[in-house]
Amino acid sequence: MNPTLSGVPVEYYLGLASILFSIGVLGVLVRKNAVVIFMSVELILNSVNLVFVTFSKALATISGEVIVFFVMAIAAAEAAVGLALVIAIFRQKKSSNVDELQNLRW
Amino acid sequence: MILELNFETILFLALGSITVLTAISVVLQKNPVISAISLVFTFFSLAGVYGLMGAIFIATMQVLVYAGAIMVLVVFVLMLLSQRGDQLVNFYERPFRVLGLFFLVFSFALALSQSLLTGIPRSLEITKGVAKTDQSSAYQYPIQGDTGEIAKGNVASVGASTYLDYALPFEMISILLLIAVIGAVILAKKKLIPQEEIKDNTL
């Protein structure tokens, strides 16, 4: 395992990924706007991608980068379906605030 | 650990701090449009980090898929939801702010191109960038078959691994994307038939 990637230690990349993941989780928990929550989920996916690429480079195996490609495809599918859901809900409720969605409550 | 300040570490620290700051801005900004713009900068600086590592294919995909396609989708939905469009500032009323923003974006683009130049392995050792050492040659992917061909370089290795080792997941991804597109259209389209005329006995 390479201790550095292009002269930068591997721990720095992993630290950046963990900071990004924490910020994304914070956004999902704190924000009320559905679109901003969606963007925070994208941040989380990006941090996981960063970990994949880091270990792919550090271990000198190419599989991690292929899996990042698949994660990007799934993120695109999630973007399409999620934003369509937001539009469908906005058409009914005239709001994209997730606190006002209480239809499934009992 | 003593921080060794070489050129790559400075690039990484610059791009990483831009990533973290813009990610915090995504979460904390009140206007969702500014959050979206900050997210574009987060994606670009992450692409710079990928380029610094030498993952050229992933850096390209990051810019194309995330900063291109997904962000266009997000901004389009924000436009449809029409939230606080009146808060957008007319930038031309503040020339110094425009100049400062231009300078920031220009230096950001400079850092991005430098990180890409650092990450790409060069055959000549005198040029800037990582020389072709054991690290770059470790990614040469053997293409199976009678020819004994070897995929050299990052993009060729990723392509060979995708279509040889991960061919079945690749095809399944295409089906998933097709289903997602159909589902998005069905979810987002207006109901063309009035509600009274629907007589569905199955529900």
Interface residues (C-beta under 8 A of the other chain):
Chain A: N2 L5 S6 G7 V8 P9 Y12 Y13 L16 I19 L20 I23 G24 L26 G27 V30 R31 N33 V35 V36 F38 M39 S40 E42 L43 N46 N49 L50 V53 T54 S56 K57 A60 I62 S63 E65 V66 V68 F69 F70 M72 A73 I74 A75 A76 A77 E78 A79 A80 V81 L83 A84 L85 V86 I87 A88 F90 R91 S96
Chain B: M1 E4 N6 F7 E8 T9 F12 G16 T19 V20 A23 I24 V26 V27 P32 S35 A36 L39 T42 F43 L46 V49 Y50 L52 M53 G54 A55 F57 I58 M61 Q62 V65 Y66 A69 I70 L73 V74 V77 L78 L80 L81 Q83 T118 G119 V130 Q135 A138 Y139 Y141 N154 S157 V158 S161 T162 D165 Y166 P169 F170 I173 L176 L177 I179 A180 V181 G183 A184 V185 L187 A188 K190
